[in-house]
Amino acid sequence: MALSGLTALVTGATAGIGRAVAVQLAQEGAEVVVHGRDAQRGLEVVAEIEATGGAARFVQADLSKTEDVLRLAEEAGAVDILINNAGVYKFLPTSGMTDELFDLHMDLNTKAPYLLVRSLAPGMVERGHGSVVNISTLAAAVATTGTGMYSASKAALEQLTEVWAAEYADKGVRVNAVAPGPTRTPGTDEMDAATLRKIAETTAMRRIAEPEEVAEAVVFLASRRSSYITGVVLEVAGGRLSIG
Ligand code: NAP
């Protein structure tokens, strides 16, 4: 199997896109560190992976807290594949954005990936190989009223993706991002159906994605099948519509 002998850390693997990525990485032979806050759902994902002969363990951490992020990096150990997936998206106009929500978007969507790369990339460099995939969003590239802080926190992550790709390219470590469009997850299940339908209508395919469709692209970028690709943001968004 393509990822045999490799260890992958997937943040936010207790639900949605992260869960689908964790399952697919395990199917390709990686030992998966399933991260999240909800231990029950984390252990369910571990059991799902083990039931099909894969290997996984759960680590609990609140990634909005620096000390938890650093502990996660410590407990994950030697990681060959890092998937920065855990994220928050609260859609509010600027006048409605609180200080606390501003900090949460930056801490979870930007700072946690930064701290994980800073902690784990040196080990990848030492071992001579590694792959990081950051989960961004189509909203980072499209100005949409109401998603300002979310889009900004992910745009920062996309910029860091390019910087890290440049920093680590000659050390055997590739860094890429996937920018999903609207995807069916517990997070989007909380949105009202009309909003979700409206977002789906902005895609050429006029539908939202299943998390497994996004995971396919993430696993491709994580694996050696993409060995000459670094610093890209791959849109998995059903095609963007042009004006008119
Ligand atoms: P989701 O269904 O809301 O699940 C979020 C995941 O992140 C859960 O595993 C959750 O863990 C974890 N998480 C949330 N807050 C956390 C915190 N403070 N500390 C640690 N873990 C935390 O998410 P999703 O829709 O699959 O989205 C996953 C990623 O894709 C996000 O980065 C999101 O921005 C991006 N994305 C999603 C869509 C979409 O339409 N769904 C589109 C574009 C981009 P617990 O539940 O265990 O706390």
Boltz pocket constraint, residues with backbone or C-beta under 6 A from the ligand:
constraints:
  - pocket:
      binder: B
      contacts: [[A, 11], [A, 12], [A, 13], [A, 14], [A, 15], [A, 16], [A, 17], [A, 18], [A, 35], [A, 36], [A, 37], [A, 38], [A, 39], [A, 41], [A, 61], [A, 62], [A, 63], [A, 64], [A, 84], [A, 85], [A, 86], [A, 87], [A, 88], [A, 89], [A, 108], [A, 135], [A, 136], [A, 137], [A, 138], [A, 179], [A, 180], [A, 181], [A, 182], [A, 183], [A, 184], [A, 185], [A, 186], [A, 187], [A, 188]]
      max_distance: 6.0
